[in-house]
Amino acid sequence: MGRLLAAIAVAVLVAGCGGGGKQPATTTTAPRQLHQFRVVFPEGFTREQMAARVQAVAGIAHHERHVLPKISAKTYLAASAPRRIPGFGPKKLPLEGFLFPSTYFFDRKTTSAALVREQLAAFVSNWGNVDLAYAKSKNLTPYDVLKIASMVEREAVAPSERKLIAAVIYNRLHAHMPLGIDATIRYGLHVPGTKSLLQSELDSNNPYNTRKFLGLPPTPIANPGLASIEAAANPAHVDYLYFVRKPDHLHHYFTSRLLGSSRCSATRSSTRCRRGCRTPPSPRAVSTGRTSPSTSHPRISETRFAGCWRSASRARTSRPPTRRRWRSSSAPICPP
């Protein structure tokens, strides 16, 4: 019996080898996983800045991982062309403001269209948690709220001030005052925050000039995060109309009225007004809006807070000369 089983085993072995020929081995392996890359879009990035960030990350993937992703700045801009957004009317809208800032992951097969769809899905998910009842009571549309949120995102540094800055915008809209937010001018003219605005730029007729034109800008000026969206939908209940950045460049002073040359009590604790106030210079030197004059003069440095001026030079107390260049954003909002 044992010999019979051995003979059968030999016969099966010979038959399996195909008469002595070699059979290629068959192996089963898991599919190779693609490299994952991460792209971070901070709150306040514009659509163009996001496209530049996509291009930078794709370049790193190509040079360091030797992987050529499908996404690029060109394809991202094409994929984020205007389209209809549910809940924002029947018209096609630019996607500025709707590209939700967050951290996203992609591989070499991910397309820009897929990345944009993921951003829009994140926006819809977060937007659904925002209470728009108060904004609606003020006759503001969802798109208006998004515009305000984008301005809050570009102006606020300290999270606790988002609702206060939103309140200033609400109050100025209600009072039919120009918003005077220079971040909108920068957006309309593509002027970076590191460059001072020229007087010709402040006087320009571009539709984003909120010094010259009443109301909100035509579109959002950035892509805000959830905190700024919530602040824009539910601002603080205060009567502030003006704000100016403090010396720490993080916080702002807020006030509800324009202080005259002899009314600095609201800011006596500030070193900006502690050395005394005086009448502001001519209207030409201080254009309406919210940007203070440049401090490039070698002997004098001026800071305006709601009509309050202080001289940082003991050697000179006369009115400062008219300046053509102005400091960047987050200076005071001034009355029309």
C-alpha positions in Angstrom: 0.0 0.0 0.0 2.8 2.4 0.8 4.5 1.7 -2.5 1.3 2.5 -4.3 0.9 5.9 -2.7 4.5 6.7 -3.4 4.0 5.9 -7.1 0.9 8.0 -7.3 2.7 11.0 -5.8 5.6 10.7 -8.3 3.1 10.6 -11.2 1.3 13.7 -10.0 4.6 15.5 -9.6 5.7 14.7 -13.1 2.3 15.7 -14.5 2.4 19.0 -12.7 5.8 19.8 -14.1 4.6 19.4 -17.6 6.9 16.6 -18.4 9.9 18.3 -16.8 9.3 21.8 -18.1 9.6 24.8 -15.7 6.4 26.5 -14.5 6.8 30.2 -13.5 6.1 30.9 -9.9 2.9 32.8 -9.0 3.1 35.3 -6.2 0.5 37.6 -4.7 1.5 41.1 -3.4 -0.5 44.1 -2.1 -0.8 47.0 -4.6 1.9 49.5 -4.2 0.7 52.6 -2.2 1.2 56.0 -3.8 3.2 58.7 -2.0 0.9 61.1 -0.2 1.7 64.8 -0.2 0.2 67.5 2.0 -0.7 71.0 1.0 -1.7 73.6 3.7 -3.9 76.6 2.8 -3.9 79.1 5.7 -6.9 81.2 6.5 -6.9 84.4 4.5 -5.2 83.0 1.4 -6.5 84.2 -1.9 -7.2 81.9 -4.8 -4.0 83.0 -6.5 -2.0 82.3 -3.4 -3.5 78.8 -3.1 -2.5 78.2 -6.7 1.1 79.3 -6.0 1.1 77.0 -2.9 -0.1 74.1 -5.1 2.7 74.7 -7.5 5.3 74.9 -4.8 4.2 71.6 -3.2 4.1 69.9 -6.6 7.6 71.1 -7.3 8.8 69.7 -4.0 7.2 66.3 -4.8 8.9 66.3 -8.2 12.4 67.2 -7.0 12.5 65.3 -3.7 10.4 62.3 -4.4 10.8 62.2 -8.2 7.1 62.1 -8.6 5.3 64.3 -11.1 1.8 65.2 -9.7 -1.0 66.1 -12.0 -1.8 69.3 -10.0 -0.2 72.6 -10.9 -1.0 76.3 -10.5 -2.3 76.5 -14.0 -4.7 73.6 -13.6 -5.8 74.8 -10.2 -6.8 78.2 -11.5 -8.7 76.5 -14.4 -10.5 74.2 -12.0 -11.5 77.0 -9.7 -13.3 79.0 -12.4 -16.6 80.6 -11.5 -19.6 78.3 -10.9 -22.9 78.1 -9.2 -22.8 77.5 -5.5 -25.9 76.0 -3.8 -27.5 78.5 -1.4 -25.8 81.5 -3.1 -28.2 82.3 -6.0 -28.5 81.1 -9.6 -25.6 83.1 -10.9 -22.1 81.8 -11.4 -19.8 83.2 -8.8 -16.0 83.5 -8.5 -14.7 80.9 -6.1 -12.8 83.4 -4.1 -14.2 83.0 -0.6 -15.5 79.4 -1.2 -12.1 77.6 -1.3 -12.1 76.5 2.3 -8.6 76.9 3.9 -7.4 73.7 5.6 -4.9 70.9 5.1 -5.4 68.6 2.2 -3.6 65.4 1.0 -3.0 64.3 -2.6 -1.0 61.9 -4.6 0.4 62.0 -8.1 -2.9 60.9 -9.6 -4.9 63.6 -7.8 -6.2 66.3 -10.2 -6.7 70.0 -9.4 -10.4 69.5 -10.1 -10.6 66.9 -7.3 -8.7 69.2 -4.9 -11.1 72.1 -5.6 -14.1 69.8 -5.1 -12.7 68.7 -1.8 -12.3 72.4 -0.8 -15.8 73.2 -1.8 -17.2 70.2 0.1 -15.4 71.4 3.2 -16.8 74.9 2.7 -20.4 73.5 2.4 -19.9 71.3 5.5 -18.7 74.2 7.6 -21.1 76.8 6.2 -24.0 74.6 7.2 -23.2 75.1 10.8 -23.3 78.9 10.7 -26.3 80.8 12.0 -27.3 83.5 9.5 -30.4 84.7 11.3 -28.8 88.0 12.6 -27.2 88.8 9.3 -30.5 88.2 7.5 -32.3 90.6 9.9 -29.8 93.3 8.7 -30.8 92.6 5.1 -27.4 90.9 4.4 -27.3 88.0 2.0 -25.1 84.9 2.5 -22.7 86.3 -0.1 -22.5 89.6 1.9 -21.6 87.6 5.0 -18.8 85.9 3.1 -17.5 89.2 1.9 -17.4 90.5 5.4 -15.8 87.4 6.6 -13.0 87.8 4.1 -12.3 91.3 5.3 -12.4 90.2 8.9 -9.9 87.5 8.1 -7.5 90.0 6.5 -7.8 92.6 9.3 -7.9 90.5 12.5 -4.8 89.2 14.1 -6.1 88.4 17.6 -9.0 85.9 17.5 -10.9 87.8 20.2 -11.2 90.8 17.9 -12.9 89.2 14.9 -16.4 90.0 16.2 -15.4 93.6 17.0 -14.0 94.2 13.5 -17.1 92.6 12.0 -19.2 95.0 14.2 -17.3 98.0 12.8 -18.2 96.9 9.3 -21.8 96.4 10.1 -22.0 99.8 11.8 -20.4 101.6 8.9 -22.7 99.9 6.4 -25.7 101.0 8.6 -24.4 104.6 8.8 -23.7 104.7 5.0 -20.0 105.4 5.7 -17.2 104.1 3.4 -15.6 101.0 4.9 -12.1 102.4 4.1 -10.5 99.0 4.4 -7.2 99.1 2.4 -7.0 95.3 2.1 -9.8 95.6 -0.5 -7.7 98.1 -2.5 -4.7 95.8 -2.3 -6.8 92.9 -3.6 -8.2 94.9 -6.5 -4.9 96.3 -7.6 -2.8 93.2 -6.7 -0.6 95.1 -4.3 1.2 92.9 -1.7 1.0 93.7 1.9 4.7 94.3 2.1 4.4 97.3 -0.3 3.1 100.7 0.7 0.0 102.0 -1.1 0.6 105.1 -3.2 -1.8 108.0 -3.2 -2.7 107.2 -6.8 -3.7 103.7 -5.7 -5.8 105.1 -2.8 -7.6 107.4 -5.2 -8.0 104.7 -7.9 -11.4 103.9 -9.4 -11.1 100.1 -9.1 -14.3 98.6 -7.8 -12.6 97.3 -4.7 -11.7 100.8 -3.4 -13.8 100.9 -0.3 -12.4 104.4 0.5 -14.2 105.8 -2.6 -17.2 103.5 -3.1 -19.9 102.8 -0.4 -20.9 99.3 0.5 -19.1 95.9 0.3 -16.6 95.0 -2.4 -17.8 93.1 -5.5 -16.5 89.7 -4.2 -14.7 88.3 -1.1 -11.1 89.4 -1.0 -9.8 86.1 0.5 -10.8 82.7 1.7 -11.9 82.9 5.3 -11.9 80.3 7.9 -14.8 79.2 10.1 -14.0 81.6 12.9 -14.1 84.6 10.7 -17.3 83.4 9.0 -19.0 83.0 12.3 -17.8 86.5 13.4 -19.2 88.0 10.2 -22.6 86.3 10.7 -22.8 87.2 14.4 -20.7 90.3 15.2 -20.3 91.9 18.6 -23.1 94.2 19.7 -21.1 97.4 20.1 -21.3 100.8 18.5 -17.7 101.0 17.3 -17.0 102.8 14.1 -13.2 103.1 14.1 -10.2 101.0 15.0 -6.4 101.2 14.8 -3.7 98.7 15.5 -1.9 98.9 18.8 1.9 99.1 18.9 2.1 95.4 19.5 0.8 94.8 16.0 -1.6 92.2 17.3 -4.5 94.1 18.9 -6.5 97.2 18.0 -8.1 100.1 19.8 -11.8 100.6 19.1 -13.9 103.7 19.5 -17.4 104.8 18.5 -16.6 108.4 17.7 -13.9 110.6 16.2 -11.8 112.2 18.9 -10.9 115.8 18.5 -7.6 117.5 19.3 -8.6 118.0 22.9 -10.4 114.7 23.5 -7.9 111.9 24.0 -9.4 110.5 27.2 -10.4 107.2 25.5 -6.8 106.5 24.7 -4.8 108.1 27.5 -3.5 104.8 28.6 -1.9 104.4 25.1 1.6 105.7 24.4 0.2 106.8 21.1 -1.8 109.6 22.7 0.0 109.9 26.0 2.3 112.7 24.6 -0.6 114.9 23.6 -2.9 115.4 20.7 -3.4 118.1 18.2 -5.5 119.0 15.1 -4.9 116.6 12.3 -3.3 117.8 9.1 -5.1 118.9 5.9 -7.6 116.6 4.2 -5.1 116.1 1.4 -2.5 114.8 3.8 -5.1 112.5 5.5 -7.3 111.0 2.9 -10.6 109.5 4.0 -10.3 105.8 4.8 -8.4 103.8 7.3 -4.8 104.0 6.4 -2.4 106.2 8.4 0.5 108.1 6.7 3.9 106.6 6.3 6.5 107.2 9.0 9.4 107.5 6.6 10.1 111.1 7.5 13.6 111.1 9.2 12.7 113.5 12.0 9.0 112.9 12.8 6.8 109.9 13.2 3.0 110.4 13.3 0.3 108.0 14.4 -3.3 108.7 14.0 -6.0 107.2 16.2 -9.5 108.5 15.3 -8.3 112.1 14.8 -5.5 112.0 17.4 -2.0 112.8 16.4 1.2 112.5 18.3 4.6 113.8 17.4 7.4 111.4 18.2 10.0 114.1 17.7 10.8 116.7 20.4 12.6 118.9 17.9 9.5 119.4 15.7 6.0 120.2 16.7 4.6 121.8 13.5 2.2 120.0 11.1 3.9 117.2 9.3 4.4 117.5 5.5 2.0 115.9 3.1 3.1 112.4 2.2 2.5 110.5 -1.0 3.0 107.0 0.5 1.0 105.3 3.1 1.4 102.5 5.5 -0.1 99.1 4.9 -3.4 97.8 6.3 -4.6 97.6 9.9 -4.3 101.3 10.5 -7.3 103.3 11.6 -10.6 103.4 9.8 -11.3 107.1 9.5 -14.6 108.8 8.8 -15.6 110.1 5.4 
